[in-house]
């Protein structure tokens, strides 16, 4: 699902991959995501909906979320060097993800 969204972003000079990654990082919480990236919650909500529609609902389960996260991190490897990756409350929801990022 990441590759489809990445291609869309490249074609349309968008930021949907970044927005969707932040959405996942913030426990799929629109308000937390909006606060974290300093955008209005409706803007974030609309972009998340757009991202999901572009991915044709391929990224709905936790396995797809993990695949998206890993693909995003792989694609932005330099952005993550020496930077902590914190996923709010994911250690409670998905212990495997918490293990990967600790």
C-alpha positions as CSV (number, residue, x, y, z in Angstrom):
1,X,0.0,0.0,0.0
2,X,3.0,2.4,0.6
3,X,4.2,2.2,-3.0
4,X,0.9,3.3,-4.4
5,X,0.7,6.3,-2.1
6,X,4.3,7.2,-2.7
7,X,3.8,7.2,-6.5
8,X,0.7,9.4,-6.0
9,X,2.7,11.8,-3.9
10,X,5.5,12.0,-6.5
11,X,3.0,12.6,-9.3
12,X,1.0,15.3,-7.4
13,X,3.8,16.7,-5.2
14,X,1.8,15.7,-2.2
15,X,2.5,14.8,1.4
16,X,0.0,12.0,2.0
17,X,2.7,9.4,2.9
18,X,4.0,11.7,5.6
19,X,0.5,12.4,6.9
20,X,-0.5,8.7,6.9
21,X,2.8,7.8,8.6
22,X,2.2,10.4,11.3
23,X,-1.4,9.1,11.6
24,X,-0.1,5.6,12.3
25,X,2.6,6.9,14.7
26,X,-0.1,8.6,16.7
27,X,-2.1,5.5,17.2
28,X,-4.5,6.4,14.3
29,X,-5.8,9.3,16.3
30,X,-6.7,12.3,14.2
31,X,-6.5,14.9,17.0
32,X,-3.0,13.7,18.2
33,X,-1.8,13.6,14.6
34,X,-3.0,17.2,13.9
35,X,-1.3,18.4,17.1
36,X,1.9,16.6,16.3
37,X,2.2,18.0,12.8
38,X,0.7,21.4,13.5
39,X,-2.2,21.1,11.0
40,X,-5.9,21.5,11.6
41,X,-7.7,18.3,12.4
42,X,-10.0,18.5,9.4
43,X,-7.0,18.9,7.1
44,X,-5.5,15.8,8.6
45,X,-8.8,13.9,8.5
46,X,-9.3,14.8,4.8
47,X,-5.7,13.8,3.9
48,X,-6.0,10.5,5.7
49,X,-9.3,9.7,3.9
50,X,-7.7,10.6,0.6
51,X,-4.7,8.4,1.4
52,X,-7.0,5.5,2.3
53,X,-9.0,5.9,-0.9
54,X,-5.8,6.1,-3.0
55,X,-4.6,2.9,-1.4
56,X,-8.0,1.4,-2.1
57,X,-8.4,0.3,1.5
58,X,-5.4,-2.0,1.2
59,X,-3.9,-0.6,4.4
60,X,-6.7,-1.4,6.9
61,X,-5.2,-4.2,9.1
62,X,-2.3,-4.1,11.5
63,X,-0.1,-6.2,9.2
64,X,-0.6,-3.7,6.4
65,X,0.1,-0.8,8.8
66,X,3.4,-2.5,9.9
67,X,4.3,-3.0,6.2
68,X,3.6,0.6,5.5
69,X,5.7,1.8,8.4
70,X,8.6,-0.4,7.5
71,X,8.5,0.7,3.8
72,X,8.2,4.3,4.8
73,X,11.2,4.0,7.2
74,X,13.2,2.2,4.5
75,X,12.4,4.9,2.0
76,X,13.3,7.7,4.5
77,X,16.3,6.0,6.1
78,X,18.3,9.2,6.4
79,X,15.5,11.0,8.1
80,X,15.5,8.4,10.9
81,X,19.2,8.2,11.7
82,X,19.8,9.4,15.2
83,X,16.2,10.2,15.7
84,X,14.0,8.2,18.1
85,X,10.8,6.7,16.6
86,X,8.0,6.9,19.2
87,X,4.6,5.3,18.6
88,X,2.1,6.5,21.1
89,X,0.4,3.6,22.9
90,X,1.4,1.0,20.3
91,X,3.2,-1.1,22.9
92,X,-0.3,-1.8,24.3
93,X,-1.9,-2.5,20.9
94,X,0.8,-4.3,19.0
95,X,3.6,-5.6,21.1
96,X,5.6,-6.7,18.1
97,X,5.8,-3.1,16.8
98,X,6.9,-1.8,20.2
99,X,9.6,-4.4,20.2
100,X,10.8,-3.4,16.7
101,X,11.1,0.3,17.7
102,X,12.5,0.1,21.2
